[in-house]
Structure formats: C-alpha cells, structure tokens
C-alpha cells in the first residue's frame, strides 16, 4: 500500500468519524436554513431552530475534536489542526493527512 494513494484517516479506520461529523454539521446548517425560512411564515420557530442548530454544531465539533485521534500517540488530530493551521485550510489539511501532525506516525507503521 502506497501512502501517496491513501488517506491516513481512512487507512486507520476512522473515516466513519468524518462522515458523522459531516452529517452533524449538515444538520446544523439545515436548522439554520429552516430558521431563516421560518421568518417568512411569522418566525414562530426561528429561535427554536437556530438554538437547535447552534447546539448541534457545537456538540458535533466537540465530539469530533474528542474522538479523532492518532493511533500511535493518541493525539487529538482535530484540535491539533485547528490550533496550528489557518482557519481557512485546517479542514482541507485534515482530510489530506498522510501522517500524524504531532508524532509523524505513517501508514506503514499502522497495525
């Protein structure tokens, strides 16, 4: 297996965590969208929808930060990427990881 053709997160079996996070963030975005559209009908549900979207987005981010870890050093990958990369590129850098940013663990050393 070549490390140039595989994503480190996928190869460590943690891709499902990315999919759950995308689903959570999509749900939060939908809550915000429906909240904005509820203003057309009088805005009775605006506060509930926006609050739900805010809660879901924060809960998803906290969960994602806690569960995506390096299989070598148990470093929290999301937090490392958020705190060391520009805000405009940390997600792209996370998706393109070839090794752990903290310990350098690579695919060839993954069990």
HELIX and SHEET records of a PDB file:
HELIX    1   1 UNK A    8  UNK A   11  1                                   4    
HELIX    2   2 UNK A   15  UNK A   38  1                                  24    
HELIX    3   3 UNK A   39  UNK A   41  5                                   3    
HELIX    4   4 UNK A   46  UNK A   67  1                                  22    
HELIX    5   5 UNK A   77  UNK A   84  1                                   8    
HELIX    6   6 UNK A   90  UNK A   95  1                                   6    
HELIX    7   7 UNK A  107  UNK A  109  5                                   3    
END                                                                             
